Amino acid sequence: MVDAAEPLTSSYEKLREIAPVVINLVGKETAVQIQTTLLAHVMVVHDNRRSGELFPEDWLLLKVNGKNGSLVAEKSFYSSYGVFSIHIVDLDGDGKKEFIFMIGDGRGTSARKEMLVVERLVGNQFQGVLTTPLSDFYDSGKQWKYSVKYQSYGVGLSTLLVMTLKADEDFEKLRMNTLVPIDSIKTIKLLQPESAIRTLKMKVPPQSPPVVKRSTMVFE
């Protein structure tokens, strides 16, 4: 795929890349320090409660277990062909990790589109924070997609979710294609809930044609 913009530079030099915990396989248990006081065991399994659906294998269940295997929380979700990825990383710097779901909808040739969904674990319930498009097809067999990475200023500070647009063709050919997003880079900053933390002010790096728009989204 072709990148729509150069890597972040200049005013982003102080940022360091953060590697999230990645869950993308059914049945594999992973230990994750969800909170300071909670070392959880996270696993995705097939949601047997959806056995009557047309494609039951597309229905999955995220399970978060605590000490001695006790259930802390669970979330049922759908992703076509059973293909998914969940990133676990603290986005707002409060010491509690968020769950970033990358899931798809649609079956058939050039029919699957993906969404990125950010969820917080509050008590024993997942609460949705934001949903934004991740990928789609703009022509038969030709796809645009955002790559995802996480960048932070340091311990205890919020982590930026940075999405960079890529496509199967040179962006010069796609300048007028309304099926391709105009945002070459989307930067998402999550604020701590019920806090007065100020949004970090950053200079925007030079924009790269042909897709030149950059957007920053701030969520509580």
N, C-alpha and C positions, 0 to 999 in steps of 0.2 A: 504494500500500500504506500501511497505518496503522502508525506506530511504536508499539512497546510501551512505550517509556520515553523520557524527555527526554534531550537530549544530555548527555554527561558534563560536570559543572561542579565548582565548589568545589575539592576537593582534587585535581582533575585539571587545574587551570588551568595548572600548570607544564609540562604535556605539550605537545609540538608535534606536529602531524600530519606523517607521513612519506609521501611519494608513492613507491610501488613502481614498478619496471619491470614493465610489463604485456605479456604475450604472449597474444594471443587469436585470431590468424589463422594459417592454414596457409600455409607457404611464405615468410613474411616474416622475414628475418634481422635480428636486433637485437644491437648491441654492448652488452655488460654487463661492468662491472668486478666479476667474481665474487669475486675475492680481490685483495689488495694487489698481488700479482705476476701476476695472471691477468686480462687483458682478453679475454673470450671472445665468440664470435659464437654466439648462441642462435637456434635455429629449430625449429619443429614441422612435420613432414611426415607424410604418410600412411605407415603401417607396411605396406610391401608384403609383408612376411612373413606377414601375416594375410589375404591375398587369398582364401583359402578359407573365411573366416568368412561367416556369414549376412549381416551388414552390415559389409563390410570397410572402408567409409568411416568407421566409428566407431572404428577402431583407429588410433592416432596414435603418433608417435615424436618425443620431445624429443631434439634433438642439441645438444651443447655442444662447439664446436670452438675450438681454441686457435690459436696462431701458425701461419701458413701452411696453415690449414685442417685441421690434425691433430685427430683426434677425441679429446676429453678424456673424455667420458662420454655415454651415451645412456640413455633410459628409454622403454619402450613403455607406453602406457596406453590405457584404453578410456573413451570418453565418448559417450553416445548422441546421435545426430544430428550427431556431430562437433563439438558445441558445448562449448567449454572456455574457461578463463582460467587463466593461470599468473602469479602475482605473484612477483617476485624482490626480496627485501629481507633485510637482516641483522637477524635477530630477537634473537640472544643477545649481540650486541655484540662478537663476536670478530674482526670484520673479514672474515668469510666469509659470503656471502649464502645464505640458505635459499630453497627453491623451494616456493611454496604453490599446490597444484593445486586448482582448483575444477571438478569433473567430475560428470557425471550418468549415471544408469542408468535404463533403462526407456523404452519407446516406447508411443505411443498416447495417447488423451485422458486428461489428468490422471494420467498414469502415471510421469512422469519425476521422480525425486528426485535431489538433488545432495549431494555430500560435499565437505568441505574436508580436504585431505591435506597435511601439512607434511613435506617431505623435506630432508635434508641431503646435500650432495655431499661425500663423504669419499674422497679420492683420485680414482679413476675410477668410483666406485660411488655410487648413490643409496641412502640409508638412511632408511626411514620413521621419523618421530618421533611423529606423532599423526594420527588421523582423527576427524572430528566431523561430524554432520549439518549441512547448509547450507540445504536447502530440501526441501519435500514438499507434496503436496496433502492437505488435510483434508476436502475435499468436491469434487464435480465442478466444475472450473474455478476453484476457490478454493485459494489457495496461501499458505503461510507461508514466509518466507525471512529469513535473516540477512544484513544488509549487513556489509561488512568494511572496517575502516580500521586504520591503524597509527599508534601514538603513542609518542613517545620523550622522555626527559628531556634527552638531549644526545648529543654525539659520544662513542663508546666505551661507551655504556650500552645495555642491552637495549631492544628495541622491543616494546611490547605489541601484540598482535593483539586488536582489540576487535570483537566481533560483536554487532550490535544487531538484535533481532527485529522483523520487520514482518509484516503480514498483509493480506489483501484485504478483511477486515471489521473493524469495531470490536472491540477486544479484550474489551469487556464482554460481547459475545455468545459469546465463545469461552472464557470463564472455566472452564467445565466440560468443554471438549472435550479429551479425552485424546490426540488426534492432533496437538495443538499443543504445542510445548515450553513448559516452565514457566520456563525461564531467559530473562528479558528481555534481559539483557546477559551475554555470556560473554567473559571476559578471559583470554587465554592468554599466559603468560610462559614463555619458553624460556631455560633456564640453559645456560651453556657446558658442553660435555661434560667430565667429569673435572675439574671446578673446584669451588671452595668459595665461589663468589659467593653472597652472601646475597640472598634474595628481597626486593625493595623492599616496604616496609610502607606501605600507603596506606589512608586512611580511605575507606569506601564512601560515595558520595553518597546522598542520600535516595532511597528506592525509590518508584517510581510505580505505583500500581494501574492495571489489575487484575492484570497479570502482574508479580509483584513480586520474583521470585527473581533474584538475580545470583550468578554463580559465577566463581571464579578458578581456573584450572588451571595448574599449574606442571609443566614437563617438562624433563628433562635430555636 
